[in-house]
Amino acid sequence: MPKKTPVKNSSAAKVTFEVHEEASAVHVAGDFNGWSTSATPLAKRKDGRFSTTITLPKGKEYRYRYVVDGDRWTNDVSADRYEPNEHGSDDCIIDLR
């Protein structure tokens, strides 16, 4: 699952998203960024994985998916769980409650 680290003296958590993909670019899109396919890029690491850390308010669940090379949507194999979406596939769920 994405790494969740509570922010001291705050009602937020730092969430690290990480994925191993053969790709030029990977972004995370979710209800926390208006499902933008470009707002939250993951940095490519030397070992080939992609990752980014963002801060999200605690106390709720968030839906998200990865966008690979701008047009291929994929799920996080380590998500807390999955829920169907209106597009006939599943969204990843991260629980910060």
Stockholm file with secondary structure:
# STOCKHOLM 1.0

chainA/1-97         MPKKTPVKNSSAAKVTFEVHEEASAVHVAGDFNGWSTSATPLAKRKDGRFSTTITLPKGKEYRYRYVVDGDRWTNDVSADRYEPNEHGSDDCIIDLR
#=GR chainA/1-97 SS CCEEEECTTSSEEEEEEEEECSSSCEEEEEGGGTTCSSSSEEEECTTSEEEEEEEEESSSEEEEEEEETTTEEECCTTCSEEEECTTSSEEEEEECC
#=GC SS_cons        CCEEEECTTSSEEEEEEEEECSSSCEEEEEGGGTTCSSSSEEEECTTSEEEEEEEEESSSEEEEEEEETTTEEECCTTCSEEEECTTSSEEEEEECC
//
